[in-house]
Amino acid sequence: MTMPGPTQAFWQERFLSGQTAWDRGEPSPQLLAWLDSGALKPCRIAVPGCGSGWEVAELARRGFEVVGIDYTAAAVTRVRHLLAAQNLHPPIVQADVLQWQPDQPLDAVYEQTCLCAIHPASWVAYAQQLQRWLRPGGTLWALFMQVRRPEAETEGRALGPPYHCDMTAMQALFPTPHWRWPEPPHPAVPHPNGWRELAAPLTRF
Ligand SMILES: C[S@@+](CC[C@H](N)C(=O)[O-])C[C@H]1O[C@@H](n2cnc3c(N)ncnc32)[C@H](O)[C@@H]1O
């Protein structure tokens, strides 16, 4: 059955035509904050939907055992160039995050704009993948994209990407007791598109 939402071809076209307004051109300030505070320490970590790979490069530079995953050929080419330019050599896997499995359980996943790039019809499958990838006690370092659109609310449409990651829906997607949430308020991180992300490290039970 074909699932609704963006395809690999959609993302390939976005990269080839330079329509990558989500791309900061540098690592996310929230990733740097988590790293600099010592909250996120070197470990086995995956970056799903890594795009141009700024966060993969930063994690590799800081000694993490990081793997970047993206199913779009143009993204994989970009991240490999970025890494080669910095003489970094973490694995980059061209795969669908709904299918990929790590060889061993991971300590952490850095989720930035992959969830909001996937149609909500596949969110439960993606959340189950994240839970499978992580070892018990591992952490999902999540940035939840906040993209309220009036027509989505008045007409009930799922509009995107990026799809709005409503925090009430996120509580249902990553529910207690499978996940432990930090106390709100969650830090708000400005996004290049003018939107913002809410940052929340979730512990997998
Ligand atoms: C909005 S971009 C974000 C890229 C990067 N995380 C960033 O913040 O710059 C979404 C990325 O997720 C990738 N992606 C979307 N759905 C995917 C899937 N099912 N499997 C693997 N990658 C996927 C796209 O190819 C694209 O590179």
The ligand as an SDF file (V2000), in Angstrom:
LIG
                    3D

 27 29  0  0  0  0  0  0  0  0999 V2000
   13.6170   18.7180    6.3340 C   0  0  0  0  0  0  0  0  0  0  0  0
   14.9910   17.7120    5.9190 S   0  0  0  0  0  0  0  0  0  0  0  0
   15.9510   17.8710    7.4130 C   0  0  0  0  0  0  0  0  0  0  0  0
   17.4080   17.5130    7.2580 C   0  0  0  0  0  0  0  0  0  0  0  0
   18.2460   17.6830    8.5440 C   0  0  0  0  0  0  0  0  0  0  0  0
   17.7390   16.8630    9.6300 N   0  0  0  0  0  0  0  0  0  0  0  0
   18.2740   19.1290    8.9770 C   0  0  0  0  0  0  0  0  0  0  0  0
   17.6860   19.4700   10.0100 O   0  0  0  0  0  0  0  0  0  0  0  0
   18.8910   19.9240    8.2690 O   0  0  0  0  0  0  0  0  0  0  0  0
   14.3220   16.0690    6.0750 C   0  0  0  0  0  0  0  0  0  0  0  0
   15.3210   14.9830    5.6660 C   0  0  0  0  0  0  0  0  0  0  0  0
   14.7570   13.7260    6.0020 O   0  0  0  0  0  0  0  0  0  0  0  0
   14.9680   12.8340    4.9250 C   0  0  0  0  0  0  0  0  0  0  0  0
   13.8830   11.8310    5.0070 N   0  0  0  0  0  0  0  0  0  0  0  0
   12.5520   12.0510    4.9350 C   0  0  0  0  0  0  0  0  0  0  0  0
   11.8700   10.9070    5.0610 N   0  0  0  0  0  0  0  0  0  0  0  0
   12.7910    9.9230    5.2220 C   0  0  0  0  0  0  0  0  0  0  0  0
   12.7260    8.5070    5.3830 C   0  0  0  0  0  0  0  0  0  0  0  0
   11.5460    7.8690    5.4200 N   0  0  0  0  0  0  0  0  0  0  0  0
   13.8770    7.8190    5.5020 N   0  0  0  0  0  0  0  0  0  0  0  0
   15.0750    8.4530    5.4630 C   0  0  0  0  0  0  0  0  0  0  0  0
   15.2150    9.7850    5.2960 N   0  0  0  0  0  0  0  0  0  0  0  0
   14.0910   10.5160    5.1830 C   0  0  0  0  0  0  0  0  0  0  0  0
   14.9590   13.6980    3.6730 C   0  0  0  0  0  0  0  0  0  0  0  0
   15.6620   13.0900    2.6220 O   0  0  0  0  0  0  0  0  0  0  0  0
   15.6410   14.9680    4.1930 C   0  0  0  0  0  0  0  0  0  0  0  0
   17.0240   14.9080    4.0070 O   0  0  0  0  0  0  0  0  0  0  0  0
  1  2  1  0
  2  3  1  0
  2 10  1  0
  3  4  1  0
  4  5  1  0
  5  6  1  0
  5  7  1  0
  7  8  2  0
  7  9  1  0
 10 11  1  0
 11 12  1  0
 11 26  1  0
 12 13  1  0
 13 14  1  0
 13 24  1  0
 14 15  1  0
 14 23  1  0
 15 16  2  0
 16 17  1  0
 17 18  1  0
 17 23  2  0
 18 19  1  0
 18 20  2  0
 20 21  1  0
 21 22  2  0
 22 23  1  0
 24 25  1  0
 24 26  1  0
 26 27  1  0
M  CHG  2   2   1   9  -1
M  END
$$$$
